[in-house]
Each structure stands twice: as C-alpha cells, then as structure tokens.
Amino acid sequence: MEHSKNDKIVFWGCFIALITTSMAFIMRADLINSGIWANEFGLDKVQSGVLFGAGIWPFAISIILFSLIIDRVGYKFAMLFSFGCYTVFGALALIAYGLVDGASPENLEAARSSAWNYLYWGSVVLGLGNGTVEAFINPVVATLFKDEKSKWLNILHAGWPAGLVFGGILFIVLGSAIEADWRVLIAFMFAPALVYLVMLLKAKFPVNERVAAGSSYKEMLGELGVVGALVAFTLIFFQLGQVIPNWPGWLTWVLIIVSVGGFGAYCRKLGDPLLICLVIIMMPLAITELGTDGAISGLMAGPLQEMGWSPTLVLIYTSAIMMVLRFNAGPVIQKMTPLGLLMACSAVAIIGLYLLSFAHGLIFIFAAATIYGVAKSYFWPTMLGTVAEQTPKGGALTLNAIAGIGMLCVGIIGSPIIGYFQESSANKAISEEMPEVHDAIVEEKDFELGGYSIAKYTAVSQLGVSALPEEQSAQATVIQEKANQSSLAKITIFPAFMLLSYIALFLYFKSKGGYKPKVLGSAKPDPNEETAF
C-alpha cells in the first residue's frame, strides 16, 4: 500500500519523538548513575534512587491514563503536551543548576535542598512527557499501517534503542565537557524534540482506526473490560502508594474499588478473553526484557572495566543489536507470524539467560548476551502488534494499557522477585562455602510486593560482610557475585511461562485456520472528527 507524504512525515516524526524519549531517559540516568548530579547536589544513594524512580513511574501511568482521553483531546494535543513536558523539565533542571552554581559555602546546603525539589518534580514531568509520547505514537502507527501493524510497530520501536545508542555515544564522547557543565546534555536532548515538533506541528494525524470504523468509546473500554481494568488500576494505585509519602494503605483499595467499579458499571464487560491472556503474558515478558537488564549489564561491564573500557559500551552494544533487528523485523514476521516469532524468542531467551548464568570471560559473556539480546529485541513491539491486530476495537486503550501494565509490573513485582532470586542464591552459596560465618552475616527481612509484606527471606548483610576479616570479606563478596550471576538461571521461569503460553495461543489460532489480524469495517469519517469518541 502506497502511503502519502503526510503519512511518512507523521511516521518519522513519531520515530524521532521516541528517540527523544529514549535520549531523555538515558541522559538523566547517566547524570544520576555517574555521580555527576550526586556530587553537584549532594545526593546520597537513597536520594539518587528516588530521583531515578521519579522519571519511571509517571511514564507508565501516563501511558494508561492518557489512552483513556487521547481520542477526545487528539494526537496533536498529546504531541504538544509531551514537548511541553520536555520544556518544563529542561527549565526546572536549569533552575536547579542556577541555585547551586555559585552558592556560598554557608548557603550551599539550603541551595541543594531547593534544587532537589526542582530536580524531582522536573523528573516527574519528564516521565509524564515520555509516557505521553508512547500514548500517541503507538495508536498513530497502528492506524497508519493497519495491514502490517506488527512490522511497523517493530520499526517504530527501533527508535528506543536508537536513542540509547546516540545518548550513550554522546555521554562517552562528551565526557569531560559533561563533567564541566552537564547542561550540555539538556541541549542535546532538545535537538530531536524540536525536530519532531516541527515535523508534526503542521502534519495531519490519522483518524484512529476504531473511530473511523464507527466503534464506540464504550466498545473500546469493553475490550479491556473489568479484568483488564482491575490489573491496570491495581498496579497504578499500588505504584502511587509506594512513591507518595504517607499514602495510607486503605486509600489504595478504595481507589481500586471505585475506579474498577465505575469502569465496569459503564462498559459492563469482563474484557476480550484473548486480551486478558495477553495481559497475563505481558507481565513475565516485561520482567524478562526490562527486569534483567541491570544484572546483565553489570555482568558485561565487569570485563570491560578490567580492560579499561567504558561500561556504557554494554548499553551501546545491546541497543545496537535491538535497533538493527527491529528495523528489519518485517520479513521475519511475515515468515513466522507474530506468535511464531514470540514463541521462538521465548525459547532463545531461555537459552541466553541460562548461558549467562555461568558465562565467564569476555567472549563467552558477550556471546551469551548477544543470544539473549536477539531474543528480547522483538518481545515488546511484537506483543504490541499482536494486541493491535487482535483487539482493534480497543483502539489506543488496549494498545497502550498493556504497555503500561508491563512497565508497572517490572517495578512492583519483577524487580523484587529478581532481587529475591539473587538473595536466596547468595544465602545458599554462603551457607555451603562459608558455613563458619554464615549466621553472622545474614539477616531476616520481609519480602514485599506492592508495599505489602508477604513472606520472610534471608539476605546477606553487606555490613556483616564488611565487618569480616579482609580475606573472608573478599571471599564472601566473590561468592555473592557468582551467586547473583547464577540466579539468572532462575529467571528463565518467566520466558518458559511465555513459551508455553504462546504455544497454547498458536495451537488455538491453528484450530481457527491460522493467525489472522482482525480488520474493522470502515465507516466514512468526518475529516474534522479526529477527537471524536
């Protein structure tokens, strides 16, 4: 199908918007993780962690919530809102810089305290902007390429690793300049933001596929249904309960009941059964793709640092793999179908994670990471494509809700579970290899999910390890590192569940004559009704 010049401008504008999102994410992360902001603003590890999280949770929440209204406010409004968020973040970051820069020694602590507030709320606004980008680009591209959604959503989402590559290279190349004045990164972030603003400002956005077909707003909500809404709102309010100080536990449950009850009273449907299955699968998928990145990057960074290379090369390497594969996803999807590709990637991810659990040496580690990187490259966009192809009546809501659910699940469920796997592996290894010190360096802790304690677990105390004689402390540290690596084998439970689920879906579609995207009938839309329900 031949697409107009306007359609091409819209697509590449969306692509560059995603690059902006990715660059904003990685540049802020670099400023936090490298210690540049910590040194300038006097941040401790806890404050740095809170600041990093402030740019993540609004991302996921805004994807879901904006999807409920995006057909009313319009894609262009969402685009302008996202650009406004980048502008506000840049302004607040510069204000924070100005408060600390040149502050007298006696006023420095007060200046840093004020600057922290600007950085925190700037990060929250940035997260909202990043989520809004995802909220409009996914349904726009799914509508533009409604006959090849999985292919073009893969190409679109090559923009995410592309931004990581560009951002990582900039951080390495401009290292000394950034240390001297980190505001240079803010300027580079605005370059792609201005490009997509100019490209999309006068472009004509398509009428959403479901709107054009005459499918109602109520039908859209019905595709997600009460079950989908229960998952989404539960994760949203549990996340807010974790990040907002003094949030009472009862308020979480009241908001869940009211939100889901109101949603159900209006749409009166449990949700599309296939979509519910895909929502369930999206949770381990997100944990497999996003939750393990930190552990794998740390594993690969070790050998690089020993050779005197920047650990940021790990990010550039894995992101480059993902970018190339997503750009060339079309022929693979055409040959294997989306479900076939997701099945294959799940199997390969199991192999990659298992090899990484005992890989040693630069070549072996990078080979195993490459296998895993190839597998995870297709997960996210192909899953979005499957949702878009099978629940077109869900419009922007189902497409973006599943993405938001995945992201929230990583923080609320995935990261604690992966941490539990690491601690249990370390505890077992210490008890077997250093039984004489085991009881002295472990402590019992609460295992929490969503802010609620659900079990007890035994963790190795870093203070206890540090208090050991130097030789024993070094031995315990090495054992911990090996145990953390070996715990990657336990994470294979997530892609294994995905593999079984995709096989079941594949067999289901085979019984129906094979995987075929659903196509909505076309009603002649009013060209001025982009925002109509």
N, C-alpha and C positions, 0 to 999 in steps of 0.2 A: 504494500500500500504506500503510495506516494504521499508525503507529508509536506505541508506548506512551509514557507519561510518562517511564518509566525510560530508554527509548532516547533520547529527546530530551535528557534530563539528561546522559546519557553523551556524546552528540554535542557538546553545547555545552560540557561540561566539557573534552573533548578540544580543542575550538576554543580555549578560554581557556588551556589548557596550551601550545598552540602560540604564542599571543600572549605568554605568559610567556617562552618560549624566545627569541622574536624580540626582546622588550624587553631581556632579559638580554644578548643578543648585541650589540645596538646601543648600549646604555648603557655596556658595558665598552669597546666600540670607541671611543665618544665620549670616554671618560676617557683612553684611550691617545692617540688621534689629536689631541685638542685640546691636549695638553701638560699637562693637569692632573696626571695621575699622574707624568709625566716631571719636572715641577717639584717635586712633593712628595717623590718617592722618588729623585730624582737619576738618572733613566734616560737613557741615550743612545739613539740611533736603533736600534742593534742590539738592545739590551735591550727596547725598546718593540716591535720586530718579533717577537722571541722570545715576549714576553708575549702579543701578539695571536695568534700561531700556536698557543700553548698552549691556547687556547679553541676552536680549529678542529679539529685532527686527532683529539682524543678524540671529538668529535661524530660524525665519520664512522665511526670504528672501532666505537664502542659501538652504532651502528645495526645493523651487521652481526652483531657478536658476540652482542648481546642477543637478536637474532632466532633464534639457534640454541637458546636456552633459554626463550624467553618463554612457550611453551606449557606448559612444565614449572612455571615459577615463578608464572605467572599475570599478567594485565594489571594487577591491583590492586597486586601487589608492585612491578611496574615503575613504576607511578604513584607509589607511596610512595618508591621509590628515587630517582626524579627530584626529588621535593620535598626529600628528604634532601640531595641534592647541592646544591640551591639554598641550603639552610640552612647547609651546610658552607662553601660559597663566601662567603656573607654573613658568617659568623663569622670566617673567615680574613682577609677584606678588612678587617673592623673591627679585628682584632688588628694587622694591618699599619699601619692608621691610628694605633692607640694607641702603637705602637713609635716612630713618627716624631714624632707630635704632642707637643710639649713637650720633645723630646730636647735636651740641652745641646749647644752647638756642638762640643765635644770628643768627644761620643758620637754625633753625627749620622750619620757615615759607617757606623759599626757598626750603628746602628739601621736605616739604609736597606738595608744588606746583608741583615739578618734579615728585614726587611719584604718584600724582593724574593722570598724563598723562599715566604712566605705568599701573596703575590700570584700567583706562578707556579703553585703547587700548587692554590690556590683556583681558578685559571682552568682547570686540567686537570680538576678535579672538576666545575666548571660545564659544561665541554664534554661530559663523560660524562653529566651530567643532561640536557642539551639533546638528545643523541643518543638517550637512553632515552625521552624524550617522543616523538620520531619513531618509535621502535621499537614503541611500543604504540598510538599514535593511528591510524597507517595501517591495520594489520590490524583494529582495532576498527571503524573506519568502513567499511572494505571488507566486513566481516561484517554490520554493521547494515543496509547498503544494497547488498546483493549483487546486486540487479537494476539498480542505477544507480551503479555504482562510480565511473566517471569523473566524473560530475556531482558527487557528494558529496565526492570527494577534492579536486576543484577548490574547492568551497565550504569544506571544511576548511582547505585551504592558503591561503585568503584571510586566515587568522589570522596568517600570517607577515608579509605587508605591513602588516596592521593594526597589529601590534606595532611595526613600523618607523615607521609614521606617528605612533602615540602616543608612542613613545620620542623621535622627532625633535622633535615639538612640545614635549614636556616639556623637552628639552635647550635649546631656544630660549627658552621662557617662563621657565624657572628658571635661566637663565644665571648671573646674579650670585650666586644662592643656592648653586648647584653649585660655583662658584669658591671661595666662602667655606667650604663644607663639602660635599664630594662624597658623603658618606654619605646624603644625602637621596635619591640615585638608588637606593641599595640598598633603602631603604624603599619606594620606588615599585615596584621590581621584585617585592617580596614581596606587593604587593596582589593581582595576578592569580594568583600562586602559591597564596595562601591560598584564593582563590575556587575554583580548580579542585580543591584538596584537599578542601574542604568538599563540593563538588558530587559528587565521585567516591568519597569515602570510604565512603558507605553505598549507592552505586549498584551494581546488579548488571551486571557486564560480560557480554557475549555469549560463548557458546562459539564458538571460531573455526570458520569455515565448513568448513575441511578436517577438523577434529576431529569436528564434528557429522556430517559425511558418512562418517566411518569411514576416512578416508585416513590412512595411517600416517606416522610420522616419517621412515621410510626413503624413502617416496614423496616427501615434501617435499624431502628432500636430493637425490633423484634429479632433480627438476625443475631445480634449479640445476646439478647434475651436476659432473663433473670439470672441464669447461671453465670454467663459471662460478666454481667454487671456485678455479681457477688464477688467474683475473683478480682475484678478491676478495682472496685471501691474498697474492698478489704485491704488490698495492697497499698492503695493510695493513703488511706487513713492510718494504717499501721506505720507507713513511712513518715507521715506528718507527726505521729506520736513519738517517733524516735528522734526527730530533729528539732522539734519545738519544745523549748524548756517548760517544765511544769505542766505538760499536757496530761490531763487525768485519763486513766485507762477507761473509765466509763464513757468518756466522750467519744472514744474510738468506736465503741459498739453502738452508741446512739446514732452516730453519723452513718455508720454502715447500714443499720436497720432502716433509717429514714431514707437514705439515698436509694438503696436497693428496693425498698418498699414502694417508693414513688416511681422508680423506673419500671418496676413490674406492674404497678397499677395502671400505668399509661400504655405500655406495649402489650401486656398480657400474654407473653410467650416465654417459654423456657430458653429459647435460643436454637439456632440451627445445630443439629446434632454433630455434623461434621466440624463446624467451627468450634464447638466445645472440645472435641477431640484435639483439634489443632492448638487450642489454648493450653490444654494439658501438656502437649508435646513441646510447646514453646518454652515452657519453664526449664526443663533439663537442657533444651537447646541453648538457651541464653546462658545458663551456667557453664555449659561445655565451651561455648565460644568466648564469653567475656570473663567468667569467673576464674578461669585457669590462666589467663594472660599474664597476670602478675607473677605467678610461680614460674611459668615457663621463661618469661623474660629475665627473671633473676637467675635462673639456671644457665641460660645462654650468656648472660652478662659476665659471669664469673671468669670463664676462659678468655673472654675479650679483654677484661681488665688486667688479667695476668700478662697479656701481650702488649699492654699499653694502649689499647684501642678504646674508643668511647662506647659505653654500653648502649647509647642511643642508636648505634648501628643495628642492634637487635630489632628495634622498632621499625627502622627503615627497611630492613631485610624482609621481615614478615609482612609488612604493609605493602611492599612492592609486589610480593607474590600474590597477595589478595587483589591488588589493583589490576594486575595483568589478567588473572583468571576471571575476574568479574567482567572485564571489558570483552572477554571472548567467551562468555557463557552461552551465547545463542546457539551455536552448533551442538554443544554438549546437551543443552536442554531439549533441543529438537530431536536428538537421537535417543535420549534416555527418559524423557518426560521429567517434570519436576519431582514427582515422587520417586522415580528411579534414581535420579541424581541425589536426592536426600538420603535414600537407602544406602547408596554407595559411599557417600560422605560420612555417614554414621559408622559404617564398617571401617573405613580408613582412619577415622578419628580414634576408634578403639585401638587400632594398631599403633598409631602415632603416640598416643598417651602412654600406652604400655611400654613402648621403646624408650620414651623419655623418662620413665620411672627408674631406669637403671643405666641410662646412657652416660658415658664418660669420654672425655676427650673432645676437642673442638669439632672434629669432622663428624663423629658419631652423634653428638648433641645437635649439630646443625642439620644433619641428615634426618634425624627423628623429628626435629622441629619443622622441617620442610614438609614431611609427610602429614603432620598434624595441621600445618598451615594451609596446605592444599585442601584438606577436608573441610576446615572451618570457613574457608573463603566463600563457599556457596550457601552456607546454612541460612543466614539471616535474610538476604534478598529473595532467595528461592522460596523460603517459607512465606514471606510477604506476598510473593507472586501467587503462590498456591491459594492463600486466603482471598486475594483479589479475584482470582479466576473462579473460585468455587462459591464465593458469597458476594456477588456483585451488588445485590440489593443492600448490603451493609455499607456500601459507599466508603467514605472517609473513616467512619467509625470503626468498623471491623478491621480495616487495614492498619489503622494506627493504634487501636486498642491493644492488639496482640503484640505490637512492638513495645508499647509502654508497659504491658504486663511482663514481658520478658526482662526489660531493664529493671523494673522494680523487684522482680523475683531474685535477680542476681544479688542486690544489696540486702534484701530482707532475709532471704532463705539460702541462696547459693554460697555467698561468702562465709557465713557462719558454719555451714556444713563442710566446706573445704577446709576451713580452719580447724574444725573438729577432726577431720581425717588426718591433718598434719600433726595435731597434738597427740592423738591416740597412737599414731605411728611412732612419734618421738618417745612417748611414755613407754611403749612396749620395748623399743630398742634400748633405751637406757636401763630398763629393768633386766634385760637379758645380758647386756655387755658391761654394765657398771652397777651390779646389784648392791655393791657396798655403799654407794652414795645415793641410790635411787630415792629412798624415803626422805632424805634430807633436802632434795632439790625439786620435789614435786608438791603440788598443792591442788586441792579440790576446788572446782569452780562450777558455776551454774552455766548450763548450755541454754542460751536464749535464742528464740526466734520471734521476730517482731516485737521485741521488748519484753517477752514473757518467758520466764524460766520453765523449761520443760523436762530437764534432766540434769544430773550431775556428771562431770567428767574430770579426769585427772590431767593436769597440764604441767609441763616442765617450767619451773620458775627461773627466769633469767637472772634475777637477783641471787637465787640459790646457786646457779651455775657460776656466776661471777665470784661468789664467796669461796669456791673451791680452790685448793692449791693450783698453781698455774698450769701444771701438766694435766691434771684431771679436768680443769676447766676447758682447756683446749680440746681434750679428747671428747668431752661431752658436747662441745659445740660442733665438732665434726660429725658426731653421731646424729645430732639434731638435723644438720643439713642433709645428710644422707636419708634420714627418715622422711623429711619433708619432700624430698625428691621421690622416694618410693611411694608416697601417698598418692602420686599421680595415677598409679595403677588402680586405686580405689575409685577415682573419678570416672573410670571407664563405665561405671554403672549407669551414668547419665546417657552417653551415646548408645549403650546397649539397650536401654529402655526405648530410646528413639528408634533404633534399628527395628526392634520388634513391632513398634507402633506403625512405622512406615510400611513394613511388610504386610501388616494387617490391612492398612489402607490400600496398599497396592492390590491385594487379593480382592478387597471389596470392589474397587473400581474395575478390576478384571471381570468380576462376575456381572458387572453392568455394561460390559462391552469395551472397557478401557477408559483411561483417564481422558476426560474432555472438559475444557473450560465451559462454564455456563455463560451464555450471552443473553443479555436483556434485550427485549424488543425496543424499538426506537419510537418514541413519540416526538413529534415535531416541537422542539423547544422554542420558547420566546428568546431571541438573542439577548434580551435585556434581563433574563431571569437567572443569571449566574448564581445569585444568592438565594434563590427560591428553595423552600423545603419541598 
